[in-house]
Amino acid sequence: MDGTARMWIGSIPSFDPDGQGVVLAVDQASSDPAERMVCVLLNRGHEGEEGVFYLLPHDLSARYGRTGERLRVSLLARWDVLADDLKSHPAALRAHLAGLPRDPGHDDRVVLVRRETVTDFVPPEHDGIPQPVVLIDHVGGPVGLAELVGLFDAQESGITVVAATPGH
């Protein structure tokens, strides 16, 4: 499945049944080293509601963008945070991540994951800060949103709330 199949506009009934937002799936066993690195960064989360973690924006953040009817979400990490976490990882992984594109607005950040979908949904803002992005991490390849929610309910996946930063 492409990135479109791993991004949804919806709600997580067991987390926020009334809230509509952007949900991304990240696979801990992905063939993409940058997606696996997102999963490593999820270990920096701080638990809120049971099973739901929140990340500080300097550890991992999201950025929205729009081109016509396509909504794009990028997951960004500061290079110094990655470098610190990568000390114990193979040199090939460090080299791969060093080659990732930099965020155009913040050269100290790299774009780890970029997903987009066709939608008219506009993430709401509060005081100029866009709505956070919800990540559901799991193992096992591409699955649908209903399956991901089922994995969370069965305590076989986790939910992380990632702050979104204003776009350009």
N, C-alpha and C positions, 0 to 999 in steps of 0.2 A: 504494500500500500504506500502511496505517496504521503507527503506531509498533510495534504488536505484531509485525508481520512483519519488523521490523528489530532484533529482540532475540531471542537464543537462549540456551539453556542447553546447553553442549556443550564440546568441546575443539577446539583447533587442532593437528592432527597434526604439522605442521612446527615448531610452537612448544613445545607441551606436550602430547604425545599421551595422557598418562595423567590430565591434570587436567580436572576439570569446573568450569566457571565461567560467568559471564554474559558474553556477547559482544554488542556493539552495533555496527551499521554506521552510519557517517557518510559522507555524500556531499559531496564538495568542491564540486559544482555544484548543490547543493540549492536549491530555491526559498525555503527558510527561512533568513533571514539569521542567526539564532542558530546553526543547524547549521553554516553556513559559517564562523561565528566559532569554533566548536569546532575546525574544521579549521585555522584560522589559529593557534590556541593550540597545536596539535600541533607546530608548528615550534619550540616551546620544549623539546621532548623531548631526552633524553640517550640515546644508543644503548647498548644492552646487547648481547644476541645479535644477530647480523647481521639487520638489517631490523626489529628490535624496539626500540621506544623507550619510555622511562619518563619520566613527567611528575612534577614535584614537586607536592605537594598544594596549594601556594599558587598554582600556575598553573592547574590544572584538577583538580577532584576529583569523586568520585561519592558518592552517598548512596543506600542501599537503604531501602525502605519496604515494608510489606505491609498489604493490606486483604483479609482473608479469604484466598481462594486466589490472589489477584493479587499478584505481586512487581513492585515499581516501582523503577526506577533513574533518578535525576536526575543530570545533569552540571552542576556548579556552577563558577562562576569568580568570583574577587574582582573587584569593580567597578573598583578602581584598576588592576588588571592589564589589564582590558578597555580602560579609558580610555587607557592608555598605548599599546596596540596600535592603537587606533582613530584616533589623531591624523592618520594619513595616509589614512583612509577617508572616504567621503562623509558629509555631515551627516545624510542620511536614515537611514543605517545606524546612526550614533551615536544618533539619536533612537529608532529601533526598539529597540535594545538597552537604552537607558535606561528603556524602558517594560516590560521583562521583569519577571516576579515575583521578589521577593526571597526568599531562603531563610528560612523562618520562624525557624530557630535561629541564623542569622548574617546580620544585616542588611547586612553588607558584601559578601555574595555574591548573585549572580543565578542563576536557574535557566535554563540555556541549552537543554537538551534533557531531555525526560521521556518515558520509555518504560515500558511494563508488559506483562506476559504472565501467563497462568494457568499456575501450576506449583506443585509441592510442594517444589521445590528451595529450600533454605535456605543462603545463602552462609556458608561456615564462617568462624569468627573465630579469630584468634591474639592472645592477650593483649588481648582486647576490640576489636581492629581487624578490621573485615570484610575478606574476600577482595577483592583489586582487581578492577576491571572491565577487560575487554579491548575496545579499540576497533579496528575495521578501517576505515580510510578508503580511499575509492575515488572514481572518477568514473563516472557513467553511470546514475544512477537506482537504483531498488530491485532488489536481487538476493538470492538465497538464500545461506545460510551456505556450502554446498558451492562455489558460484560465487566467493564472497569468498575462501575458502581457496585456490581455484585461482588467483585473481588475485594473492594474496600469493606463492604458489609460483612464479608467472610474473614476480614482481617488479613487478607493476602496481598494488599496493596496499601499505599499510603497516599494521603492528600497533603500537598504543600501549597500554601498561599504565597505567591510571589508578587511583591510590590511592582507596580508599573510606574515608569518615569515619564514625564511629559516628552512627547516626540518632537520632531523637527518638521 
